[in-house]
């Protein structure tokens, strides 16, 4: 199965490795094999560990080797075609939402990932004024979202019972079962049940082993092995009554810990597929490989941006190590969906590294009342199930010590997070107890870090994501300016690097360099757009901005000016990032 040749890689991906040879640990599934890249991980210092894990993560984006076409990969034609087909099925539900439902399901890490994506896409739909259509299932229920309860109620019958409850009364249900190693009974039962009830259910299996490597041991309360279920799905895929998405992404950096690369690959694959479905249905067109590749390219850039901060990540590792060695605790404090990721990271440390639940814990700051299926399951269940803002303020904050570390995770995006004053207030409270704090800050181009808040942190990892930068921001500028994509990108670069003139060297620089420079500047996007609309230099655009009472007013004036053919919709919907 040849890989697509229409994709230009953004990052340097490893050459096909030993693990792709048919004889390499032949009896072991890919997700359980050791990774030759990280053979000496136990001997590496912090800086080297980050480097090795970066190389390992890059394997997610690696194409099939020409000499070793043993496994289909994320960019294989067969995988992309299946993603297009599944996205088309999601589009059908989005077009006729009454009676429709998309269920994401899994056990352990996969169930937590299902929870995260369900919440994220429901928030996306609410923001667009649409009725939320996503829900999640996790073996063991909501308590398994916030605490490590591996294998709890991981049975085929339990999976079916839970699916029947959430799907009651629905006319069309897409069930995305996530099992990284193709092994979870909870998911196997659901997939089997869906195949027996195709008038309502469409099963989609997501994992990262070939079907031939799926678990073939008998399932205690079921009449099929996982492999038999997956093989049946492959046969039904010919009629698009079931789908299997199982690209190989290589062994984990830490052997067998599929919560690491497996979790990342799950998020990349499903968010790409679902975002493409939403994006294209809004445009009234069908999903294509081109849309998938645009989003996958953005994820490759996200990998590059993340590991461009390797030195700071290594410093954070050392900081956390010092706290743990002194018998201190590490608290991850996140806002909104970043709080969910904080919880997940804390929980995963228990089984990945043998940590006690008190060693590294995540907390979700803000309202979470509409996130959980059965919030009552989490009330008064003991400290292991504590994760809320109230829990942090009443149970953690009063007993914080100097040896404890607190990592704050938040975004500067005002449209999604208007809680920056709350962030500052909580940081000030924590600093009274410990100076051992760190900020992990997310933003997109044009968003600036408020100086009073920035001064509170001795160390900051500030990541400016490319999701809107080169693809979506570029499309945004093009939409409002009416100029070519190439001209829009040129204007963005001019705004980023001003007052320095653009040279061929600057234009050819890695994306990470542009991102690094842009996140230190303000109003990059409005500057670029104003320069295009007024056909003026960046210096002149700066003067216009300085003289205007607000960014919105000067842009709206330019949009409505002579020679501009912007629609009324454009004038109404313009909201510059970073305002």
C-alpha positions, 0 to 999 in steps of 0.5 A: 500500500503506497503512501501518499506522495502529495504531502510535504513533511514539515519535520524531519522524521526518522528513517524506517527503523529496526522495529519495522523488520519482520523479525524484530520481536516478532511475537510482540505487537507493535504497541508492546515492542521496545523502541530501538531509538530509546534503548538507552533511555535509562542512561540519559539525562533530562536533555537527552530524554526529551530529545529521544522522546521527540524522535520517538514521537516523530515516528507518528508522522513517518511514511511507509518505507519504500524498502519496508512496506510492512505496515500501513502508516498515518499517511498511507493511502488506505488510512487516509481513504478510511478517514475520509469515509468516516468523516463523511459518516460524521458529516451525515450526523452533523447535517441531520442532528436530530436523533444523531449521536457520536460516542467516543469510548475506551478504557483507561487512557483511551477512555480519558481521551474519549472524555477530553475529545467529547468535551472539546467538540461539544464546546466547539459546537456550542460556540457555533450555536449548534446542539452538542452531539458528542458523548463519551464512555469509559470503563468503570464510569466517571471515576475512571476519568479522574483516578487510575482504575485500570481494568475496572469493569473492562468487560464486553457486557459492561461496554454494551450495557453502557452503550445502550444507555447513552444511545437510547432513543437515538436513530443514528449513532456512530461509535468510535471505539478506542483501543490502542493495542486492539485489546480492550474487552469493553470496546470489543463488546461495543463493536460487536453489538454495533455490527449486529445492529447496523440500522442504528449503529456504525462502529469505528475501531481505532488502534495502532496494531495490525489486526493480525496482532490484535489480542486473540485470547478469549474474552471472559464474558464474550464469545469472540476474541478481539481479533475476531471482532476486528476481522469481522469489522474489516469484512464489513468495511467493504460495505461501509458498515464498519471501519477499522483505523489502525495505522502503525506509529511505532513502539513507545519510547517507554516500552509498552506504555501505550498511554504515551505515543498511543494517546498522542496518535489517538488525539491526532487521528481523531481530531483530524478526522472530526475537524475535517468533518466539521470544517467541510460540512460548514462549507457545504462540501464533502471531506477530502484527503486535502483537508485531512492533510492540511490538519495533519500538517498542522499537527506536525508543526505542533510537534516541531513547536513543542520540541523547539522548547526542549531545553525548557522542558528539560529544565522543568523535568529537573525541577519536578525531579528535585521535588519528588526526590525531596518527598514533595508533591507536584500539582498540575493546575489547568483551566478548562480543557487544559485542566482535563489534560492536567488530570490525565497527566497526573493519573497516567503517572501512576501506571507509567512510572509507579507513582502514588496518586499524591505524587503528581496530581492534576486539578481542573479550575473552573466550571465542569458541571456539564462535562461529566455523564454522572458527576454524582459518582465523583462526590465524596469518594475520597482524596484519590478522586479530588480534582476540582478548584475547590479541592485544590483550595481546601485540601492542597493550598493550605498544606503546600510546602517549599519542596512542592512544585505547582505547574500552571497550565492556561491559555492567553486566548481571550475568546476561550479563557477570560480567567487571566485575573483568576490565574494571577490571583491563584498564582499569588496565593500559591507563591505565599507557600512555595516559590517552586512554580512554573507556567506552561502557557498556550497561545496563538500568534498575536496574543500577548502575556500580561506583564503583571502575570508574567512577572510572577513566574520565575520560569515560563514555557510559552508555546505559540501554536501554529494551528491558526498561524500558517493554515487557519490564520492565513485563510482568515487573512485571505478571506478578509483581504481578498488577496492571494494566499502567497501575498497573505503569508508574505504580509504575515512574515513582514508583520512578524519580523518588522522592522527587519526586512524580509530576506530569502534567509528569513523566508526559508527559516523553520516555522519554529523561528517565526513562531518564536519571534511572533509570540513576543510581539503584539497585534501581528494579525491585525497589522498584516491584515491592515497592510493588505487592506490599505496596500501600505507598509507595516510601518504605515499600518502601525501608524494607523493602529496607533491613531485609532481608538481600537483595533476593531474600529480601524480594521472595520474602517479599512474593510468598508473603505473604497475599493473593498468588496468585503461582505456585511458578514465579514464586517460583522464577524471580524474579531482580531485575535489578541484584542 
